[in-house]
Amino acid sequence: TISARIGTKNDTTRHGGGESSMDQKQQQETKPAEEEATVTAKNEKRRKIKWAKRVRIKEVRHINDISDAERDALWMCQADYQMCKTMVKTTVLMMMRGERISEEDPDFCTRGLEFRTKAGSKIRSRYKLRARSAVLNEQDLQREEGFFDPQFIAMASMDESFDCQEEARQRAVYDAKCIETYLDDVRQGIRGLD
């Protein structure tokens, strides 16, 4: 397997291991069996796809069959984009002034604009610089030691960007809760119409 090959020869060279080639061969022979067991266990945990018993088809009219009035109501035009841009700019200025924007406010939403402020932009730049430096440092180290392993480069980047990943995960969990609350409200509203 591919994952069984990663980190055998270069691992010992990079970290100063003094193993003989015989020891390395023995390790390589035992790794594939261990890796296969891991892959099999992962495959058993995978979710399964079920096909719907009833097929639902939603016919969509071709754009040429839609009137100009309907098209204007359905698609955003240049004026709509300009309005969105103005609202984003206003929201970012409010955020930079430290104004509290309620989550219930229908006119202003801060979600996704965190890094548009000066402070947020500096934080993002710092994260990018650290990740880029980690990758470049790992490449320099590998060049000096005379080998190339993209897995180590990827790990250097992932290690440095862990905080960003965690923050993004927390925002996603929060967004999922908000969406679930919204969907519950919609479902209750629909039930109330019955």
N, C-alpha and C positions, 0 to 999 in steps of 0.2 A: 504494500500500500504506500501511497505517497507520504502520509504523515509518519510512517515508520522510518523514512529516510531522513527526515529533518533532524538536524542537530547531532549527527553521529561524529563524523570526521571533524567538522569545523568546531563543534562544541569543545572537544578536548584540546584542539589547537588554541582556541581563543582563550579559554580559561586556564591554560597551563597544565592540563592533565597529562600525566606521564604514562598513559596506558600503552601497552604494546599493541601491535596490529592484531595479534591473536585474541587479546581481550576484546578488542573492537569487533572482530568477526563474531565472537560468541554473543556479544550484546546485540548485534544486528540480526542474528538468527533467532533470538528469543523475542525481539520486539514485534515482528509481524504478527505472531500469534496473539500477543497481548493487544495489539492495535485492532486486529480483527474482532476480538471480543468486545472492545470498546465500541467499534462501529456498529456491531450487531445490537448492542444494548441501546445505542442511540436510535437505530432504525425502529426498534420496538416501541420507543416513546413517541414516535411521530404521529401526528394527527391523521385521521383518514378523511377522505372526501366522500360525501354521499350525494347522489344525484337526486334532484327533486322528483317526486312521483308525478307531479302535475306541471306541465310546461306552460309558462305564461309568456305571451308575446305582446309587446307594446309597439304599435306601428308609429313610426316617426315620419312626418311629412318632409318631403324634399324642400330645400330652401326656396326653390323657384315656385313652389306651391303655397308659400306663405305670403300674406299681404305685407306691404311696407309698414303699416301700423303695428301688426303683430311682430314683425322683425325688430322694430324699434323698441317694443316693449320687452322682447326676449333678450336681445344682445346689448351689451354695453357699447356706447358710442364714445367719441373723443371727449365730449362734455362730461360723461360719467367718469371717465378715467381722470380727467382734470379735477373733478370734485373729490374723488378718492385721494388724489395726491395732496390736495389742499387740506383735507381732513387729517391725513397722516402728519403733515407738517405742523398743523395746529396742535395735534395731540402730543407730538414730540416736544414742541415748545412748552406745553403745559407740564410735561414730565420733567423737563430741564429746570423749570421754575419751582419744582417740588410740589405742585398742586396735586391733591388727592383726587383721583378719578375713580368713581364708583364702578364696580363691575356691572351694576344694573343700568348704567348710563347708556341709553340707546344711540347716542351721538358719538361717543368717544370710546375707543377700545385700545388698551395699551399692549395687548397680546401680539407678540412678534416684533414689537418696536423697541425692545429692551436695549439693543445694540445700536440704535439710531441716535441715542443721546451722546454727548461728548464723553461722559464717564463710561457709558457702556461700550462706546467705540474704542476707548483706550484699553478696557479690559479685554475685548475681543482681539485687538492688535497684539496685546501681551501674550494671550493664549496662542495665537498663530505663530508669533516669534519663537516662543518656547518649543512648540512642536517642530517647527522648521529647524531650529538649532539642534534639537535632539536627533533628527534624521541626518543632518549634515555631520554632526559629531560621530554618529555611528558609521557613516560612510567613510569618514576620515580614519577611524579606528580600523575598519576592515581593510582599507587600502594599505595602511601601515603594516598590518599583520599578514597581508597577502592572500586574502580570500574574499569571497562575495557571498553573502547570505541574505536574501531579501526578507526572510522571516525575522531576522534580528532587527532589520530596519523598520519593519512594520511594528514589531513589539516596542521599539523605542518611541515611535509615534503614538501608539496606543497608550503606553504608560504615561506619556506627557499629557495626553488629551483626556485622561480618565476623569478629571474634574468636570470638563465640558460635557462628557458623556453622561455623568451623573446628574448634572444640572438639567440637561435635556430630558433625561428619563423622568425626573421629578416634575418638570413642566408637562410632559406627556401624561403622567398619572393624573395630575391636576386637571388637564384638559379633558381626559376621559371621564372624570367625575362630573365635570361641568356638562359635558354632552349627555351623560346618562341622566342627570337631573333634568336637562332640557327635554329629552325624549320621554321621561316619565310625565312631565307636565303636558306634553303634546298628547300622549296616550290617555291621560285623564281627561283632557279636553275633548278628545274624540269620543270617549265613553260617555261623557256628559251630553253629547249630541244625540246619542241613541235613545 
